[in-house]
Amino acid sequence: MEKMVTLEKVQRRKVQEKKNTGSTSALGIEGKGLEPAKHDENSVILRELRGLREERAVVVGENKRFSKLETSIKELMERTTSLEQKVGHMEERVGNTEDNTMRMERAVAVLLRETTKLSKKCDDLEARMRHNNIRIHGIPEGAAKDNTISFIT
């Protein structure tokens, strides 16, 4: 875009120079012994050279900016590569963590089923133990001594 603008400026300058190169008396060279056509040609060449110098200065400035841009782009690419690697490692770690979580959730489910099963079994055994216990009120403890069945009958 800027090159197009620069080219347009150069073209405008050339058109302006053609308009300005009218008579040799306006340039003040009549009495200097130069041929008017040759002087016009030399002044045109000088103007062109000055224009080229200006264009060169613009191009050098643009080159410096482009160089800075290239450096910035390289730095951004390096950062992007580094971040991509970090994201890759993080995705791997998250995947491993998800796998471990799934295994642990399955283990917890199995342990919960086993705990429920054992709790029911414990309750059943406690209830069955109570069935075998008989309380007799009014007889002091230790009265039967060793043979409780013969004492009660």
C-alpha positions in Angstrom: 0.0 0.0 0.0 2.8 2.4 0.9 4.7 1.5 -2.2 1.7 2.5 -4.3 1.5 5.8 -2.5 5.2 6.4 -3.1 4.9 5.6 -6.8 2.0 8.0 -7.1 4.1 10.7 -5.4 6.9 10.1 -7.9 4.5 10.3 -10.8 3.0 13.5 -9.5 6.5 15.0 -9.1 7.4 14.1 -12.7 4.2 15.8 -14.0 4.9 18.9 -11.8 8.5 19.0 -13.1 7.4 18.9 -16.7 5.0 21.8 -16.0 7.8 23.8 -14.3 10.4 23.3 -17.1 9.1 26.1 -19.2 11.5 28.8 -20.4 15.2 28.9 -19.7 15.0 32.5 -18.6 13.0 31.5 -15.6 15.9 29.4 -14.6 18.4 32.3 -15.0 20.8 30.5 -17.3 20.6 32.6 -20.5 23.9 34.4 -19.9 25.9 31.4 -18.7 26.7 30.0 -22.0 24.8 26.8 -21.7 22.4 25.6 -24.3 18.9 25.9 -23.1 18.0 22.3 -24.1 21.0 20.8 -22.4 20.4 22.8 -19.3 16.8 21.6 -19.2 18.0 18.1 -19.7 20.5 18.4 -16.8 17.9 20.0 -14.5 15.5 17.2 -15.2 18.2 14.6 -14.5 19.1 16.4 -11.2 15.4 16.4 -10.2 15.1 12.7 -11.1 18.3 11.9 -9.0 16.9 13.9 -6.1 13.6 12.1 -6.4 15.5 8.7 -6.5 17.4 9.7 -3.3 14.1 10.5 -1.6 12.6 7.2 -2.8 15.7 5.4 -1.6 15.4 7.0 1.8 11.7 5.9 2.0 12.6 2.4 0.9 15.4 2.2 3.5 13.0 3.3 6.2 10.5 0.7 5.1 13.2 -1.9 5.1 14.0 -1.1 8.7 10.3 -1.3 9.6 10.0 -4.6 7.8 13.1 -5.9 9.6 11.6 -5.0 12.9 8.4 -6.7 11.9 10.2 -9.8 10.8 12.0 -10.0 14.2 8.7 -9.5 16.0 7.1 -12.3 13.9 10.0 -14.6 14.6 9.7 -14.0 18.3 5.9 -14.6 18.1 6.5 -17.8 16.3 8.9 -19.0 18.9 6.5 -18.1 21.7 3.7 -19.9 19.8 5.7 -23.0 19.4 6.6 -23.0 23.1 3.0 -22.5 24.0 1.9 -25.3 21.7 4.4 -27.7 23.4 3.1 -26.7 26.8 -0.5 -27.2 25.7 0.4 -30.6 24.3 2.0 -31.6 27.7 -1.0 -30.3 29.6 -3.4 -32.2 27.4 -1.5 -35.3 28.0 -1.5 -34.8 31.7 -5.2 -34.0 31.7 -5.9 -37.2 29.8 -3.9 -39.2 32.3 -5.7 -37.5 35.2 -9.1 -38.3 33.5 -8.1 -42.0 33.1 -7.0 -42.2 36.8 -10.2 -40.5 37.9 -12.3 -43.0 35.9 -10.4 -45.9 37.5 -10.9 -44.5 40.9 -14.6 -43.9 40.4 -15.0 -47.5 39.4 -13.0 -48.6 42.4 -15.2 -46.4 44.7 -18.4 -47.9 43.2 -17.1 -51.5 43.8 -16.1 -50.5 47.4 -19.5 -48.9 48.1 -21.3 -52.1 46.9 -19.0 -54.2 49.1 -19.5 -51.9 52.1 -23.3 -52.1 51.6 -23.1 -55.9 51.4 -20.9 -56.2 54.5 -23.1 -53.8 56.4 -26.2 -55.9 55.6 -24.4 -59.0 56.6 -23.3 -57.5 59.9 -26.8 -56.4 60.7 -28.1 -59.9 59.9 -25.5 -61.5 62.2 -26.3 -59.1 65.0 -30.0 -59.9 64.7 -29.3 -63.7 64.7 -27.1 -63.3 67.8 -30.0 -61.6 69.6 -32.3 -64.6 68.8 -30.1 -66.9 70.9 -30.2 -64.6 74.0 -32.9 -65.1 76.5 -33.5 -62.9 79.5 -35.2 -64.2 82.5 -36.3 -61.6 85.0 -36.3 -62.3 88.7 -33.5 -64.8 88.9 -30.2 -63.3 90.2 -27.3 -63.6 87.8 -24.8 -66.4 88.6 -27.5 -68.5 90.4 -27.3 -71.3 87.8 -23.6 -71.4 88.0 -22.3 -73.8 85.3 -25.5 -75.6 84.1 -28.1 -73.0 83.1 -30.4 -75.5 81.2 -30.8 -77.9 84.2 -31.4 -74.9 86.5 -34.3 -73.6 84.3 -35.9 -77.0 83.8 
